[in-house]
Amino acid sequence: MSVSPARRAAYDTVLRVFEEDAYADRAFRGVAAALEPRDRALAQRLAYGTIQRVRTLDHGIETLGRRPVAKLDPPVRAALRLGAYELAFAETATHAAVNESVELVRAAGLERAVKFANAVLRRLALGLRELVETLPERTGEEAALRHSYPDWVAQTWWRDLGAEDALALLRAQNEAPETVVRRNRLKEGAVEGEPDHEIPSALRVERVDERALAAGLVWPQSRGSQLAGLCVDARTGERLLDLCAAPGGKATQLAETAAEVVAVEKHPGRARELEQNCRRLGATNVRVLNADALDLPPELTGFDRVLVDAPCSGLGVLAARPDLRWRGRPLPELQLELLRVAAERVRAGGRVVYSVCTINADENEAVVDASGLEAERLAEWPQFAHPRRPEFLLTLPHRDRTSGFFIASLRSPS
């Protein structure tokens, strides 16, 4: 029996992510480039779903298969995880999930493991879906296993949001994210999509139009991310600083209004990508600076506004980045340092906007409180108000159906 191209691409992605520590999006691009659109979409659903649900899947494999997952050969482990995902969470026919997963083991040259893989998958076919559906979720730790997160993520949301919202958030971040693009106002041309009634320039689309993207007419950017750019409130004639700018979504968004945007990126490869994206979108008023934001040239100062879109644990974008839940970590010390740099580089009375794509009080309001900067209430967006601190915004995937962003507008002392 042959293995379908979609399942082969999904398997290769899963194998690379867990055995070579590859990033899911990069691994998938490499193995799925030649697939037809329908196969590519299926492969992505299978690969990303398996990566997201791997903790739950491993629990099922060990419970029903009676073999520690860590002791399996990597190709066997990847094939069982993929087959388990299809049996527990997808609509795949049982015989296809079992037989093609077994064939993946055979194709890896592990004939000795074929019989074992077949036996485990048949046990999973009989009981995995029921096992998963009956896992308890009364505590953060139980919910983390059922919905496949590290314990610390579920515990953080239990603490910050309460059990009901935490559970809703755990479930929401296992669903497919919204597909939204930002209409680039720096270029003219026809673009299809359903305008969002809350976020100007946001268009809901079934899939990103690759031709419009190549022409610089649109940029893939969630409504939560676009909201962060809007909160900078860039004005005509102003100089802006974007401290952590790559790949350039917000920098080019700000460039639609500001006179000049200085976009800082530490890593040379990402800085080159940022320059390419600015050219493609026609953001000629963006100056890319390949530098460490914590060690900027002294003359880079006096900006009207500074955006600190800081590195973070990424707990608001786990739906779009399936491997991030297994590699992300809080970065409050770095975030506070970046806020202090911003306060030094903004003019007296200027504005600093702090945004992070995470849902974690330790990286959000605690960092702002430690900065000593005065928060201004973002009254224009009451529908996205932080549930406990209404002076801030906090988009929540389960409530707002977009990525999770914390946003604070801070005034520099006069």
C-alpha positions as CSV (number, residue, x, y, z in Angstrom):
1,M,0.0,0.0,0.0
2,S,1.4,3.4,-0.9
3,V,1.4,6.4,1.4
4,S,-0.5,9.5,0.2
5,P,1.6,12.6,-0.5
6,A,-0.2,14.6,2.2
7,R,0.4,12.0,4.9
8,R,4.0,11.6,3.8
9,A,4.6,15.4,4.1
10,A,2.8,15.5,7.5
11,Y,5.0,12.6,8.8
12,D,8.2,14.2,7.6
13,T,7.2,17.4,9.4
14,V,6.4,15.7,12.6
15,L,9.7,13.7,12.5
16,R,11.8,16.9,11.9
17,V,10.1,18.9,14.6
18,F,10.5,16.3,17.4
19,E,13.7,14.6,16.3
20,E,15.7,17.5,14.8
21,D,14.2,20.4,16.8
22,A,13.0,22.0,13.6
23,Y,10.5,24.8,13.5
24,A,7.1,23.5,12.3
25,D,6.4,26.2,9.7
26,R,9.9,25.9,8.2
27,A,9.9,22.1,8.2
28,F,6.5,22.0,6.6
29,R,7.4,24.5,3.9
30,G,10.3,22.4,2.9
31,V,8.4,19.1,2.5
32,A,5.1,20.4,1.2
33,A,6.4,22.8,-1.5
34,A,5.4,20.5,-4.4
35,L,2.0,19.5,-3.1
36,E,-1.3,20.4,-4.8
37,P,-3.3,23.0,-2.7
38,R,-5.8,20.3,-1.5
39,D,-3.0,17.9,-0.4
40,R,-1.1,20.8,1.1
41,A,-4.0,21.9,3.3
42,L,-4.6,18.3,4.5
43,A,-0.9,17.8,5.2
44,Q,-0.8,21.0,7.3
45,R,-3.9,20.0,9.3
46,L,-2.4,16.5,10.0
47,A,1.1,17.8,10.8
48,Y,0.1,20.8,12.9
49,G,-2.6,18.8,14.7
50,T,-0.2,16.1,15.6
51,I,2.4,18.5,16.9
52,Q,-0.2,20.4,19.0
53,R,-1.8,17.3,20.5
54,V,1.4,15.3,21.0
55,R,1.2,15.1,24.8
56,T,-2.3,13.7,24.7
57,L,-1.3,11.3,21.9
58,D,1.7,10.0,23.7
59,H,-0.4,9.4,26.8
60,G,-2.8,7.3,24.6
61,I,0.0,5.4,22.9
62,E,1.6,4.5,26.2
63,T,-1.7,3.6,27.9
64,L,-3.1,1.5,25.1
65,G,0.1,0.4,23.4
66,R,1.9,-0.4,26.6
67,R,5.3,0.8,25.5
68,P,7.1,4.0,26.6
69,V,7.1,6.4,23.6
70,A,10.6,7.6,24.5
71,K,12.0,4.1,23.8
72,L,10.6,3.8,20.3
73,D,12.7,4.3,17.2
74,P,12.1,7.9,15.9
75,P,10.3,6.8,12.6
76,V,8.0,4.5,14.6
77,R,7.3,7.2,17.1
78,A,6.4,9.8,14.4
79,A,4.2,7.3,12.5
80,L,2.3,6.3,15.7
81,R,1.8,9.9,16.7
82,L,0.4,10.8,13.2
83,G,-1.9,7.7,13.1
84,A,-3.0,8.4,16.7
85,Y,-3.9,12.0,15.8
86,E,-6.0,10.8,12.9
87,L,-7.8,8.2,15.0
88,A,-8.5,10.5,17.9
89,F,-9.1,13.9,16.3
90,A,-9.5,13.7,12.5
91,E,-12.2,12.4,10.3
92,T,-9.9,10.0,8.5
93,A,-11.2,6.5,7.7
94,T,-9.8,4.1,10.3
95,H,-8.3,1.7,7.8
96,A,-6.4,4.6,6.1
97,A,-5.0,5.9,9.3
98,V,-3.9,2.5,10.4
99,N,-2.6,1.1,7.2
100,E,-0.8,4.2,5.9
101,S,0.9,4.7,9.3
102,V,2.1,1.2,9.2
103,E,3.4,1.7,5.7
104,L,5.4,4.8,6.9
105,V,7.2,2.5,9.3
106,R,7.9,0.0,6.5
107,A,9.1,2.8,4.2
108,A,11.6,3.8,6.9
109,G,13.3,0.4,6.6
110,L,12.1,-0.8,9.9
111,E,10.5,-4.1,8.9
112,R,11.0,-5.6,12.3
113,A,8.8,-2.9,13.8
114,V,5.9,-3.2,11.3
115,K,4.0,-5.9,13.2
116,F,4.4,-3.9,16.5
117,A,3.2,-0.7,14.9
118,N,0.2,-2.4,13.3
119,A,-0.8,-4.0,16.7
120,V,-0.5,-0.7,18.5
121,L,-2.5,1.2,15.9
122,R,-5.3,-1.3,16.0
123,R,-5.5,-1.0,19.8
124,L,-5.7,2.8,19.3
125,A,-8.4,2.5,16.7
126,L,-10.5,0.6,19.3
127,G,-10.1,2.9,22.3
128,L,-8.1,6.1,21.8
129,R,-11.0,8.5,21.0
130,E,-13.0,7.3,24.0
131,L,-9.8,7.5,26.2
132,V,-9.2,11.1,25.2
133,E,-12.8,12.2,25.5
134,T,-13.0,10.9,29.1
135,L,-9.8,12.5,30.4
136,P,-10.6,14.8,33.3
137,E,-10.1,18.5,33.3
138,R,-10.9,19.6,36.8
139,T,-7.5,21.1,37.5
140,G,-4.8,22.9,35.4
141,E,-2.7,19.8,35.4
142,E,-5.5,17.5,34.3
143,A,-6.6,20.0,31.6
144,A,-3.0,20.3,30.4
145,L,-2.9,16.5,29.7
146,R,-6.3,16.4,28.1
147,H,-5.8,19.4,25.8
148,S,-2.0,18.8,25.3
149,Y,-0.1,21.7,26.9
150,P,2.8,21.9,29.3
151,D,1.5,22.0,32.9
152,W,2.9,25.5,33.4
153,V,0.8,27.0,30.6
154,A,-2.5,25.7,31.9
155,Q,-1.5,26.6,35.5
156,T,-0.7,30.2,34.3
157,W,-4.1,30.6,32.7
158,W,-5.9,29.0,35.7
159,R,-4.2,31.6,37.9
160,D,-4.8,34.6,35.6
161,L,-8.2,33.9,34.1
162,G,-9.9,31.4,36.3
163,A,-10.9,27.8,35.5
164,E,-13.8,28.5,33.1
165,D,-11.9,31.0,30.8
166,A,-8.7,28.9,31.1
167,L,-10.5,25.8,29.8
168,A,-12.1,27.8,27.0
169,L,-8.7,29.2,26.0
170,L,-7.0,25.8,26.1
171,R,-9.7,24.5,23.7
172,A,-9.6,27.5,21.4
173,Q,-5.8,27.4,20.9
174,N,-6.2,23.8,19.5
175,E,-8.5,25.1,16.7
176,A,-7.5,26.5,13.4
177,P,-6.7,30.3,13.7
178,E,-8.4,33.0,11.7
179,T,-7.1,33.7,8.2
180,V,-6.8,37.5,8.0
181,V,-4.7,39.8,6.0
182,R,-3.9,43.5,6.4
183,R,-4.7,45.6,3.3
184,N,-1.5,47.6,2.5
185,R,-2.4,51.2,2.0
186,L,0.9,52.0,0.5
187,K,0.0,50.2,-2.8
188,E,-3.0,50.4,-5.1
189,G,-4.7,47.3,-6.5
190,A,-7.7,45.1,-6.2
191,V,-7.8,42.8,-3.2
192,E,-10.5,40.4,-2.2
193,G,-11.7,39.7,1.3
194,E,-14.4,40.4,3.9
195,P,-13.7,43.7,5.7
196,D,-13.7,43.3,9.5
197,H,-16.1,45.6,11.3
198,E,-13.8,46.3,14.2
199,I,-10.2,46.6,12.8
200,P,-9.7,48.9,9.8
201,S,-7.7,47.4,6.9
202,A,-8.3,43.8,8.2
203,L,-9.7,41.5,5.6
204,R,-11.0,38.0,6.4
205,V,-10.1,35.5,3.6
206,E,-10.4,31.8,3.0
207,R,-6.7,31.6,2.1
208,V,-4.0,34.2,1.5
209,D,-3.8,35.2,-2.2
210,E,-0.2,34.5,-3.0
211,R,-0.2,36.9,-6.0
212,A,-1.5,39.7,-3.9
213,L,1.1,38.9,-1.2
214,A,3.9,38.9,-3.8
215,A,2.7,42.2,-5.2
216,G,2.8,43.7,-1.7
217,L,-1.0,44.4,-1.6
218,V,-1.6,42.5,1.5
219,W,0.3,41.2,4.6
220,P,-0.9,38.1,6.6
221,Q,-1.6,39.6,10.1
222,S,-4.1,38.7,12.7
223,R,-6.6,41.2,14.0
224,G,-4.9,41.1,17.4
225,S,-1.6,42.0,15.8
226,Q,-3.1,44.8,13.7
227,L,-4.7,46.2,16.8
228,A,-1.3,46.5,18.4
229,G,-0.1,48.6,15.5
230,L,-3.3,50.8,15.6
231,C,-2.7,51.5,19.3
232,V,0.6,53.2,18.4
233,D,-1.6,55.9,16.9
234,A,1.0,57.0,14.4
235,R,0.6,60.6,13.2
236,T,1.6,62.3,10.0
237,G,5.1,63.8,10.2
238,E,6.2,61.8,13.2
239,R,9.4,59.7,13.7
240,L,8.8,56.2,15.1
241,L,11.0,53.5,16.5
242,D,10.1,49.8,16.2
243,L,12.5,48.0,18.6
244,C,11.8,44.4,17.5
245,A,10.7,44.8,14.0
246,A,11.1,41.6,11.9
247,P,9.4,40.3,9.9
248,G,7.9,43.8,9.4
249,G,4.1,43.6,9.7
250,K,3.8,46.3,12.3
251,A,6.7,48.4,10.9
252,T,5.0,48.6,7.5
253,Q,1.7,49.2,9.1
254,L,3.1,52.3,10.9
255,A,4.8,53.4,7.7
256,E,1.4,54.1,6.2
257,T,1.1,57.2,8.4
258,A,4.5,58.1,9.9
259,A,7.1,60.2,8.2
260,E,9.9,57.8,9.3
261,V,10.1,54.4,10.9
262,V,13.4,53.1,12.2
263,A,13.0,49.3,12.4
264,V,15.5,47.5,14.6
265,E,16.3,43.8,14.2
266,K,19.1,42.0,15.9
267,H,19.6,38.9,13.7
268,P,21.2,39.6,10.3
269,G,19.1,37.1,8.4
270,R,15.8,38.4,9.8
271,A,17.0,42.0,9.1
272,R,17.5,41.1,5.5
273,E,14.1,39.6,5.3
274,L,12.7,42.7,7.0
275,E,14.3,44.9,4.3
276,Q,12.9,42.7,1.5
277,N,9.4,42.9,3.0
278,C,9.5,46.7,3.3
279,R,10.5,46.9,-0.4
280,R,7.8,44.6,-1.4
281,L,5.1,46.6,0.5
282,G,6.5,49.9,-0.7
283,A,7.4,51.1,2.7
284,T,10.2,53.4,1.5
285,N,10.1,55.4,4.7
286,V,11.3,52.5,6.9
287,R,15.0,52.4,7.7
288,V,16.1,49.0,8.8
289,L,18.9,48.9,11.5
290,N,20.6,45.5,12.1
291,A,21.5,46.0,15.8
292,D,20.8,44.8,19.3
293,A,18.0,46.9,20.7
294,L,19.8,46.9,24.1
295,D,22.9,48.5,22.5
296,L,21.7,51.2,20.1
297,P,23.8,54.1,18.8
298,P,23.5,57.1,21.2
299,E,22.2,59.4,18.4
300,L,19.1,57.2,17.9
301,T,16.8,59.2,20.2
302,G,14.0,61.8,20.3
303,F,11.3,59.6,18.7
304,D,7.7,60.7,18.9
305,R,6.6,57.1,19.5
306,V,8.3,53.8,20.2
307,L,6.8,50.3,19.7
308,V,8.1,47.5,21.8
309,D,6.7,44.4,20.3
310,A,8.8,42.3,22.5
311,P,9.9,38.6,22.3
312,C,7.8,36.5,24.7
313,S,6.4,33.1,25.4
314,G,3.9,33.4,22.6
315,L,1.0,32.0,24.5
316,G,-1.4,34.0,22.4
317,V,-0.4,32.5,19.1
318,L,-0.2,28.8,19.9
319,A,-3.0,28.0,17.4
320,A,-0.9,29.3,14.5
321,R,2.5,28.0,15.8
322,P,1.9,24.4,16.9
323,D,5.4,23.8,18.2
324,L,5.7,27.0,20.3
325,R,3.9,25.5,23.2
326,W,6.7,23.0,23.6
327,R,9.6,25.6,23.2
328,G,8.2,28.9,24.4
329,R,9.2,30.4,27.7
330,P,8.5,33.7,29.6
331,L,11.0,36.5,29.1
332,P,10.0,39.2,31.6
333,E,13.6,40.4,32.3
334,L,14.3,41.0,28.6
335,Q,10.9,42.7,28.1
336,L,11.6,45.1,31.0
337,E,15.0,46.0,29.6
338,L,13.4,46.7,26.2
339,L,10.8,49.0,27.9
340,R,13.5,50.9,29.6
341,V,15.4,51.4,26.3
342,A,12.2,52.7,24.8
343,A,11.7,55.2,27.6
344,E,15.2,56.5,27.0
345,R,14.7,56.9,23.2
346,V,11.3,58.5,23.2
347,R,11.0,62.3,23.4
348,A,9.7,63.9,26.6
349,G,5.9,63.4,26.7
350,G,6.1,60.8,23.8
351,R,4.3,57.5,23.8
352,V,5.7,54.0,24.3
353,V,3.4,51.1,23.2
354,Y,4.3,47.7,24.7
355,S,2.7,44.7,23.0
356,V,3.4,41.0,23.4
357,C,1.6,38.1,21.8
358,T,1.2,36.2,25.1
359,I,-1.5,35.7,27.8
360,N,0.6,35.7,31.0
361,A,0.4,38.4,33.7
362,D,4.1,37.9,34.5
363,E,5.0,39.1,31.0
364,N,2.2,41.6,30.6
365,E,0.9,43.8,33.4
366,A,3.7,42.9,35.8
367,V,6.3,44.1,33.3
368,V,4.5,47.4,32.7
369,D,4.1,47.9,36.5
370,A,7.8,47.4,37.0
371,S,8.7,49.9,34.3
372,G,7.5,52.9,36.2
373,L,5.9,54.4,33.1
374,E,2.4,55.8,33.4
375,A,-0.3,53.9,31.6
376,E,-2.9,55.7,29.4
377,R,-6.2,54.0,29.1
378,L,-6.9,52.8,25.5
379,A,-10.5,53.9,25.6
380,E,-11.1,53.6,21.9
381,W,-11.2,49.8,22.1
382,P,-13.5,48.9,25.0
383,Q,-14.4,45.5,23.5
384,F,-10.8,44.3,23.9
385,A,-10.3,45.7,27.5
386,H,-8.2,43.6,29.9
387,P,-10.6,41.7,32.2
388,R,-8.9,42.9,35.4
389,R,-6.9,46.0,34.3
390,P,-9.1,48.0,32.0
391,E,-6.4,50.5,31.2
392,F,-4.8,47.8,29.1
393,L,-6.1,45.7,26.1
394,L,-6.0,41.9,26.1
395,T,-7.3,40.1,23.0
396,L,-8.4,36.5,24.0
397,P,-8.6,33.8,21.3
398,H,-11.7,32.2,22.9
399,R,-13.5,35.5,23.3
400,D,-12.3,37.6,20.3
401,R,-11.5,34.8,17.8
402,T,-8.1,36.2,17.1
403,S,-4.6,35.9,18.4
404,G,-3.9,36.8,22.0
405,F,-2.2,40.2,22.4
406,F,-1.5,42.3,25.5
407,I,-1.2,46.0,24.6
408,A,-0.3,49.0,26.9
409,S,0.1,52.6,26.0
410,L,2.6,54.3,28.2
411,R,3.4,58.0,28.5
412,S,7.0,59.2,28.9
413,P,7.5,61.7,31.7
414,S,7.4,65.3,30.4
